């Protein structure tokens, strides 16, 4: 991490988070790009923590990364533990993508995105071009063989390296995006690599954007649940209990 980065690591119960707002993360990325000091930014919410506690390979992928807090429950957990955090330190891509792209255009950063279908990507890129006509972007669909050093993965990496972006957004879904980035990071010639999940689906209008007051109050999950109950029911009703068990077990034993 650049020494001047405004992001501070907070470690608790075996995971590390770097709470901060959009300005903090834009400043961190600018420092990394200006100094050519590679940075990799992942994100944590309750779903990612559920997966994190259950998978050693995912924990390895998260090691020595910058971990954005993408979920109010994690802010609450950190605050209850005594860390000085607030709702302003929770950052989701619904709120971050436009400040990030605005800064990219102003600084002349090239932005590449990997993920989703070509149809969704095109709709997203059309929306981005309307807002930022001077921004240089490149999009690579996410349906390819993502296994370690596969011919498809190496071809994708060659394509993005030829584009030479300063910002790479990887939206392959968790935990695939974290695994893919971790396994190929040394081959990716880009100073700032960020996992972004379904970000471009929101930009393209494929899924609805929750009212922002719901994010600040921790109720964004209810919007997503009502929009797609089949996809999110187990995530919001079952996974938190399994996560709580895992966290309690770690608190007692000190091991995942």
Short mmCIF file of the C-alpha atoms (twelve columns), coordinates in Angstrom:
data_MODEL
# 
_entry.id   MODEL 
# 
loop_
_atom_site.group_PDB 
_atom_site.id 
_atom_site.type_symbol 
_atom_site.label_atom_id 
_atom_site.label_alt_id 
_atom_site.label_comp_id 
_atom_site.label_asym_id 
_atom_site.label_seq_id 
_atom_site.Cartn_x 
_atom_site.Cartn_y 
_atom_site.Cartn_z 
_atom_site.pdbx_PDB_model_num 
ATOM 1   C CA . UNK A 1   0.000   0.000   0.000   1 
ATOM 2   C CA . UNK A 2   1.331   3.513   -0.747  1 
ATOM 3   C CA . UNK A 3   2.631   5.083   2.469   1 
ATOM 4   C CA . UNK A 4   0.386   8.132   1.993   1 
ATOM 5   C CA . UNK A 5   -2.809  6.076   1.593   1 
ATOM 6   C CA . UNK A 6   -5.669  7.302   3.808   1 
ATOM 7   C CA . UNK A 7   -6.867  3.715   4.334   1 
ATOM 8   C CA . UNK A 8   -6.101  2.048   7.657   1 
ATOM 9   C CA . UNK A 9   -6.245  -1.685  8.289   1 
ATOM 10  C CA . UNK A 10  -8.615  -2.948  10.973  1 
ATOM 11  C CA . UNK A 11  -8.182  -6.590  11.971  1 
ATOM 12  C CA . UNK A 12  -10.734 -8.550  13.972  1 
ATOM 13  C CA . UNK A 13  -11.599 -12.229 14.375  1 
ATOM 14  C CA . UNK A 14  -9.302  -13.330 11.594  1 
ATOM 15  C CA . UNK A 15  -10.233 -10.899 8.840   1 
ATOM 16  C CA . UNK A 16  -8.903  -7.505  7.809   1 
ATOM 17  C CA . UNK A 17  -10.958 -4.548  6.558   1 
ATOM 18  C CA . UNK A 18  -10.040 -1.079  5.319   1 
ATOM 19  C CA . UNK A 19  -13.086 1.137   5.941   1 
ATOM 20  C CA . UNK A 20  -13.299 4.338   3.938   1 
ATOM 21  C CA . UNK A 21  -15.464 6.473   1.709   1 
ATOM 22  C CA . UNK A 22  -15.273 7.173   -2.027  1 
ATOM 23  C CA . UNK A 23  -12.799 10.046  -1.566  1 
ATOM 24  C CA . UNK A 24  -10.501 7.835   0.514   1 
ATOM 25  C CA . UNK A 25  -10.476 5.087   -2.095  1 
ATOM 26  C CA . UNK A 26  -9.996  7.451   -5.026  1 
ATOM 27  C CA . UNK A 27  -7.045  9.002   -3.159  1 
ATOM 28  C CA . UNK A 28  -5.604  5.548   -2.486  1 
ATOM 29  C CA . UNK A 29  -5.883  4.560   -6.141  1 
ATOM 30  C CA . UNK A 30  -4.345  7.832   -7.313  1 
ATOM 31  C CA . UNK A 31  -1.391  7.370   -4.970  1 
ATOM 32  C CA . UNK A 32  -0.881  3.813   -6.219  1 
ATOM 33  C CA . UNK A 33  -1.132  4.783   -9.891  1 
ATOM 34  C CA . UNK A 34  1.116   7.838   -9.560  1 
ATOM 35  C CA . UNK A 35  3.735   5.840   -7.639  1 
ATOM 36  C CA . UNK A 36  3.312   2.757   -9.861  1 
ATOM 37  C CA . UNK A 37  2.831   0.811   -6.638  1 
ATOM 38  C CA . UNK A 38  0.431   -2.040  -7.472  1 
ATOM 39  C CA . UNK A 39  -2.689  -2.319  -5.347  1 
ATOM 40  C CA . UNK A 40  -5.488  -4.869  -5.321  1 
ATOM 41  C CA . UNK A 41  -8.846  -3.928  -3.815  1 
ATOM 42  C CA . UNK A 42  -11.410 -6.536  -2.805  1 
ATOM 43  C CA . UNK A 43  -14.534 -6.030  -0.696  1 
ATOM 44  C CA . UNK A 44  -16.123 -7.581  2.372   1 
ATOM 45  C CA . UNK A 45  -19.789 -7.981  3.226   1 
ATOM 46  C CA . UNK A 46  -21.538 -10.716 5.219   1 
ATOM 47  C CA . UNK A 47  -21.684 -13.012 2.182   1 
ATOM 48  C CA . UNK A 48  -17.967 -12.674 1.448   1 
ATOM 49  C CA . UNK A 49  -17.155 -13.260 5.140   1 
ATOM 50  C CA . UNK A 50  -19.335 -16.372 5.135   1 
ATOM 51  C CA . UNK A 51  -17.292 -17.699 2.205   1 
ATOM 52  C CA . UNK A 52  -14.027 -16.425 3.708   1 
ATOM 53  C CA . UNK A 53  -14.404 -18.383 6.956   1 
ATOM 54  C CA . UNK A 54  -15.276 -21.571 5.062   1 
ATOM 55  C CA . UNK A 55  -12.522 -21.503 2.415   1 
ATOM 56  C CA . UNK A 56  -8.771  -21.449 3.002   1 
ATOM 57  C CA . UNK A 57  -8.133  -20.737 -0.666  1 
ATOM 58  C CA . UNK A 58  -10.353 -17.657 -0.476  1 
ATOM 59  C CA . UNK A 59  -8.566  -16.471 2.675   1 
ATOM 60  C CA . UNK A 60  -5.296  -16.881 0.778   1 
ATOM 61  C CA . UNK A 61  -6.739  -14.787 -2.058  1 
ATOM 62  C CA . UNK A 62  -7.621  -11.997 0.377   1 
ATOM 63  C CA . UNK A 63  -4.206  -11.973 2.029   1 
ATOM 64  C CA . UNK A 64  -2.374  -8.626  1.736   1 
ATOM 65  C CA . UNK A 65  -5.230  -6.988  -0.177  1 
ATOM 66  C CA . UNK A 66  -7.104  -3.770  0.484   1 
ATOM 67  C CA . UNK A 67  -10.573 -4.791  1.625   1 
ATOM 68  C CA . UNK A 68  -13.371 -2.280  1.125   1 
ATOM 69  C CA . UNK A 69  -16.298 -2.562  3.553   1 
ATOM 70  C CA . UNK A 70  -19.357 -3.250  1.394   1 
ATOM 71  C CA . UNK A 71  -21.934 -3.895  4.090   1 
ATOM 72  C CA . UNK A 72  -23.281 -1.989  7.071   1 
ATOM 73  C CA . UNK A 73  -23.283 -5.064  9.368   1 
ATOM 74  C CA . UNK A 74  -19.488 -5.124  9.170   1 
ATOM 75  C CA . UNK A 75  -19.369 -1.453  10.142  1 
ATOM 76  C CA . UNK A 76  -21.600 -2.292  13.117  1 
ATOM 77  C CA . UNK A 77  -19.360 -5.209  14.110  1 
ATOM 78  C CA . UNK A 78  -16.222 -3.065  13.943  1 
ATOM 79  C CA . UNK A 79  -17.899 -0.251  15.856  1 
ATOM 80  C CA . UNK A 80  -19.065 -2.647  18.595  1 
ATOM 81  C CA . UNK A 81  -15.477 -3.840  18.923  1 
ATOM 82  C CA . UNK A 82  -14.242 -0.316  19.542  1 
ATOM 83  C CA . UNK A 83  -13.009 0.783   16.129  1 
ATOM 84  C CA . UNK A 84  -13.677 4.392   15.136  1 
ATOM 85  C CA . UNK A 85  -15.913 3.861   12.100  1 
ATOM 86  C CA . UNK A 86  -19.255 5.173   10.874  1 
ATOM 87  C CA . UNK A 87  -21.751 4.718   8.040   1 
ATOM 88  C CA . UNK A 88  -19.552 7.001   5.920   1 
ATOM 89  C CA . UNK A 89  -16.881 4.258   5.944   1 
ATOM 90  C CA . UNK A 90  -19.123 1.765   4.171   1 
ATOM 91  C CA . UNK A 91  -18.664 1.862   0.404   1 
ATOM 92  C CA . UNK A 92  -20.555 -0.099  -2.233  1 
ATOM 93  C CA . UNK A 93  -20.031 0.118   -5.986  1 
ATOM 94  C CA . UNK A 94  -23.480 1.632   -6.443  1 
ATOM 95  C CA . UNK A 95  -21.977 4.679   -4.703  1 
ATOM 96  C CA . UNK A 96  -18.350 4.273   -5.817  1 
ATOM 97  C CA . UNK A 97  -18.454 3.575   -9.543  1 
ATOM 98  C CA . UNK A 98  -19.323 7.102   -10.684 1 
ATOM 99  C CA . UNK A 99  -16.768 8.952   -8.480  1 
ATOM 100 C CA . UNK A 100 -14.200 6.384   -9.622  1 
ATOM 101 C CA . UNK A 101 -14.943 6.888   -13.328 1 
ATOM 102 C CA . UNK A 102 -15.137 10.662  -12.882 1 
ATOM 103 C CA . UNK A 103 -11.643 10.622  -11.392 1 
ATOM 104 C CA . UNK A 104 -10.439 8.300   -14.156 1 
ATOM 105 C CA . UNK A 105 -11.553 10.712  -16.864 1 
ATOM 106 C CA . UNK A 106 -10.027 13.716  -15.091 1 
ATOM 107 C CA . UNK A 107 -6.700  11.936  -14.577 1 
ATOM 108 C CA . UNK A 108 -6.574  10.313  -18.006 1 
ATOM 109 C CA . UNK A 109 -6.723  6.783   -16.593 1 
ATOM 110 C CA . UNK A 110 -7.710  3.976   -18.914 1 
ATOM 111 C CA . UNK A 111 -10.342 1.614   -17.480 1 
ATOM 112 C CA . UNK A 112 -10.856 -2.027  -18.405 1 
ATOM 113 C CA . UNK A 113 -13.728 -4.193  -17.173 1 
ATOM 114 C CA . UNK A 114 -13.928 -7.995  -17.158 1 
ATOM 115 C CA . UNK A 115 -17.264 -9.645  -16.441 1 
ATOM 116 C CA . UNK A 116 -20.912 -10.172 -17.369 1 
ATOM 117 C CA . UNK A 117 -22.150 -10.872 -20.891 1 
ATOM 118 C CA . UNK A 118 -21.198 -8.784  -23.908 1 
ATOM 119 C CA . UNK A 119 -24.801 -7.535  -24.070 1 
ATOM 120 C CA . UNK A 120 -24.789 -6.256  -20.471 1 
ATOM 121 C CA . UNK A 121 -21.316 -4.814  -20.926 1 
ATOM 122 C CA . UNK A 122 -22.325 -2.894  -24.032 1 
ATOM 123 C CA . UNK A 123 -25.291 -1.335  -22.250 1 
ATOM 124 C CA . UNK A 124 -23.067 -0.388  -19.332 1 
ATOM 125 C CA . UNK A 125 -20.378 1.077   -21.589 1 
ATOM 126 C CA . UNK A 126 -23.020 3.117   -23.439 1 
ATOM 127 C CA . UNK A 127 -24.141 4.621   -20.128 1 
ATOM 128 C CA . UNK A 128 -20.550 5.363   -19.150 1 
ATOM 129 C CA . UNK A 129 -19.758 7.001   -22.493 1 
ATOM 130 C CA . UNK A 130 -22.769 9.280   -22.145 1 
ATOM 131 C CA . UNK A 131 -21.413 10.572  -18.842 1 
ATOM 132 C CA . UNK A 132 -17.715 10.490  -19.640 1 
ATOM 133 C CA . UNK A 133 -17.150 10.831  -23.389 1 
ATOM 134 C CA . UNK A 134 -13.389 11.350  -22.982 1 
ATOM 135 C CA . UNK A 135 -12.846 8.258   -20.845 1 
ATOM 136 C CA . UNK A 136 -10.918 5.434   -22.519 1 
ATOM 137 C CA . UNK A 137 -12.589 2.101   -21.732 1 
ATOM 138 C CA . UNK A 138 -12.311 -1.505  -22.814 1 
ATOM 139 C CA . UNK A 139 -14.674 -4.378  -21.980 1 
ATOM 140 C CA . UNK A 140 -13.998 -8.127  -21.937 1 
ATOM 141 C CA . UNK A 141 -16.956 -10.490 -21.349 1 
ATOM 142 C CA . UNK A 142 -16.659 -12.715 -18.301 1 
ATOM 143 C CA . UNK A 143 -17.659 -16.036 -19.845 1 
ATOM 144 C CA . UNK A 144 -14.333 -17.798 -20.369 1 
ATOM 145 C CA . UNK A 145 -12.388 -20.626 -18.735 1 
ATOM 146 C CA . UNK A 146 -11.280 -18.937 -15.516 1 
ATOM 147 C CA . UNK A 147 -9.117  -21.782 -14.221 1 
ATOM 148 C CA . UNK A 148 -5.539  -21.018 -13.266 1 
ATOM 149 C CA . UNK A 149 -3.395  -20.087 -16.272 1 
ATOM 150 C CA . UNK A 150 -5.904  -21.550 -18.720 1 
ATOM 151 C CA . UNK A 151 -5.519  -20.603 -22.380 1 
ATOM 152 C CA . UNK A 152 -8.634  -18.414 -22.059 1 
ATOM 153 C CA . UNK A 153 -7.328  -16.641 -18.961 1 
ATOM 154 C CA . UNK A 154 -3.963  -15.971 -20.563 1 
ATOM 155 C CA . UNK A 155 -5.683  -14.650 -23.691 1 
ATOM 156 C CA . UNK A 156 -7.819  -12.289 -21.581 1 
ATOM 157 C CA . UNK A 157 -4.743  -11.078 -19.705 1 
ATOM 158 C CA . UNK A 158 -2.900  -10.437 -22.954 1 
ATOM 159 C CA . UNK A 159 -5.874  -8.439  -24.271 1 
ATOM 160 C CA . UNK A 160 -6.104  -6.272  -21.170 1 
ATOM 161 C CA . UNK A 161 -2.320  -5.780  -21.015 1 
ATOM 162 C CA . UNK A 162 -2.374  -4.632  -24.647 1 
ATOM 163 C CA . UNK A 163 -4.979  -2.028  -23.651 1 
ATOM 164 C CA . UNK A 164 -2.663  -0.938  -20.789 1 
ATOM 165 C CA . UNK A 165 -5.259  0.258   -18.275 1 
ATOM 166 C CA . UNK A 166 -4.532  2.038   -15.017 1 
ATOM 167 C CA . UNK A 167 -7.774  0.643   -13.540 1 
ATOM 168 C CA . UNK A 168 -9.010  -2.933  -13.969 1 
ATOM 169 C CA . UNK A 169 -12.485 -3.840  -12.683 1 
ATOM 170 C CA . UNK A 170 -13.149 -7.571  -12.369 1 
ATOM 171 C CA . UNK A 171 -16.808 -8.558  -12.032 1 
ATOM 172 C CA . UNK A 172 -16.904 -12.344 -12.079 1 
ATOM 173 C CA . UNK A 173 -18.850 -12.788 -8.857  1 
ATOM 174 C CA . UNK A 174 -17.495 -13.850 -5.491  1 
ATOM 175 C CA . UNK A 175 -15.460 -15.971 -4.871  1 
ATOM 176 C CA . UNK A 176 -14.484 -16.530 -8.518  1 
ATOM 177 C CA . UNK A 177 -13.269 -12.976 -9.080  1 
ATOM 178 C CA . UNK A 178 -11.014 -13.011 -6.007  1 
ATOM 179 C CA . UNK A 179 -9.556  -16.406 -6.935  1 
ATOM 180 C CA . UNK A 180 -8.969  -15.334 -10.535 1 
ATOM 181 C CA . UNK A 181 -7.272  -12.078 -9.599  1 
ATOM 182 C CA . UNK A 182 -5.108  -13.718 -6.920  1 
ATOM 183 C CA . UNK A 183 -3.940  -16.480 -9.267  1 
ATOM 184 C CA . UNK A 184 -3.095  -14.108 -12.119 1 
ATOM 185 C CA . UNK A 185 -2.172  -10.816 -10.405 1 
ATOM 186 C CA . UNK A 186 1.524   -11.044 -11.247 1 
ATOM 187 C CA . UNK A 187 0.693   -11.363 -14.949 1 
ATOM 188 C CA . UNK A 188 -1.683  -8.367  -14.951 1 
ATOM 189 C CA . UNK A 189 0.194   -5.215  -15.927 1 
ATOM 190 C CA . UNK A 190 -2.142  -2.759  -14.256 1 
ATOM 191 C CA . UNK A 191 -1.400  -0.728  -11.114 1 
ATOM 192 C CA . UNK A 192 -4.934  -0.859  -9.672  1 
ATOM 193 C CA . UNK A 193 -7.068  -4.005  -9.807  1 
ATOM 194 C CA . UNK A 194 -10.480 -4.049  -8.119  1 
ATOM 195 C CA . UNK A 195 -13.112 -6.759  -7.762  1 
ATOM 196 C CA . UNK A 196 -16.505 -5.207  -8.525  1 
ATOM 197 C CA . UNK A 197 -19.091 -8.006  -8.571  1 
ATOM 198 C CA . UNK A 198 -22.311 -7.059  -10.349 1 
ATOM 199 C CA . UNK A 199 -21.387 -3.382  -10.638 1 
ATOM 200 C CA . UNK A 200 -21.934 -3.208  -14.396 1 
ATOM 201 C CA . UNK A 201 -25.365 -4.804  -14.063 1 
ATOM 202 C CA . UNK A 202 -26.404 -1.759  -12.018 1 
ATOM 203 C CA . UNK A 203 -24.792 0.618   -14.511 1 
ATOM 204 C CA . UNK A 204 -26.561 -1.135  -17.400 1 
ATOM 205 C CA . UNK A 205 -29.900 -1.004  -15.592 1 
ATOM 206 C CA . UNK A 206 -30.197 -4.796  -15.552 1 
ATOM 207 C CA . UNK A 207 -30.940 -4.737  -11.810 1 
ATOM 208 C CA . UNK A 208 -32.566 -2.019  -9.753  1 
ATOM 209 C CA . UNK A 209 -30.601 0.425   -7.626  1 
ATOM 210 C CA . UNK A 210 -31.815 0.533   -4.009  1 
ATOM 211 C CA . UNK A 211 -32.627 3.975   -2.578  1 
ATOM 212 C CA . UNK A 212 -29.409 5.222   -1.016  1 
ATOM 213 C CA . UNK A 213 -30.990 5.750   2.404   1 
ATOM 214 C CA . UNK A 214 -31.429 1.967   2.554   1 
ATOM 215 C CA . UNK A 215 -27.691 1.495   2.216   1 
ATOM 216 C CA . UNK A 216 -26.904 3.963   4.992   1 
ATOM 217 C CA . UNK A 217 -29.371 2.294   7.369   1 
ATOM 218 C CA . UNK A 218 -28.398 -1.283  6.580   1 
ATOM 219 C CA . UNK A 219 -31.669 -2.153  4.823   1 
ATOM 220 C CA . UNK A 220 -30.350 -2.556  1.284   1 
ATOM 221 C CA . UNK A 221 -30.591 -6.333  1.649   1 
ATOM 222 C CA . UNK A 222 -34.396 -6.115  1.894   1 
ATOM 223 C CA . UNK A 223 -34.599 -4.373  -1.495  1 
ATOM 224 C CA . UNK A 224 -32.484 -7.077  -3.126  1 
ATOM 225 C CA . UNK A 225 -34.465 -9.822  -1.402  1 
ATOM 226 C CA . UNK A 226 -37.790 -8.479  -2.682  1 
ATOM 227 C CA . UNK A 227 -36.358 -8.039  -6.176  1 
ATOM 228 C CA . UNK A 228 -34.915 -11.560 -6.385  1 
ATOM 229 C CA . UNK A 229 -36.028 -13.790 -3.468  1 
ATOM 230 C CA . UNK A 230 -34.859 -17.038 -5.079  1 
ATOM 231 C CA . UNK A 231 -31.301 -15.758 -5.377  1 
ATOM 232 C CA . UNK A 232 -30.995 -14.008 -2.033  1 
ATOM 233 C CA . UNK A 233 -33.219 -15.876 0.465   1 
ATOM 234 C CA . UNK A 234 -30.549 -18.278 1.707   1 
ATOM 235 C CA . UNK A 235 -27.894 -15.564 1.644   1 
ATOM 236 C CA . UNK A 236 -29.835 -13.289 3.970   1 
ATOM 237 C CA . UNK A 237 -31.667 -15.812 6.168   1 
ATOM 238 C CA . UNK A 238 -29.237 -18.735 6.516   1 
ATOM 239 C CA . UNK A 239 -25.696 -17.541 5.870   1 
ATOM 240 C CA . UNK A 240 -25.593 -14.979 8.742   1 
ATOM 241 C CA . UNK A 241 -26.244 -17.760 11.293  1 
ATOM 242 C CA . UNK A 242 -23.500 -19.938 9.833   1 
ATOM 243 C CA . UNK A 243 -21.189 -16.925 9.828   1 
ATOM 244 C CA . UNK A 244 -21.993 -16.181 13.467  1 
ATOM 245 C CA . UNK A 245 -21.087 -19.761 14.388  1 
ATOM 246 C CA . UNK A 246 -17.795 -19.490 12.476  1 
ATOM 247 C CA . UNK A 247 -16.913 -16.189 14.166  1 
ATOM 248 C CA . UNK A 248 -17.707 -17.539 17.636  1 
ATOM 249 C CA . UNK A 249 -15.618 -20.627 16.940  1 
ATOM 250 C CA . UNK A 250 -12.722 -18.424 15.822  1 
ATOM 251 C CA . UNK A 251 -13.078 -16.277 18.944  1 
ATOM 252 C CA . UNK A 252 -12.741 -19.399 21.110  1 
ATOM 253 C CA . UNK A 253 -10.038 -21.251 19.190  1 
ATOM 254 C CA . UNK A 254 -8.207  -18.536 17.280  1 
ATOM 255 C CA . UNK A 255 -8.448  -20.667 14.129  1 
ATOM 256 C CA . UNK A 256 -10.696 -20.667 11.081  1 
# 
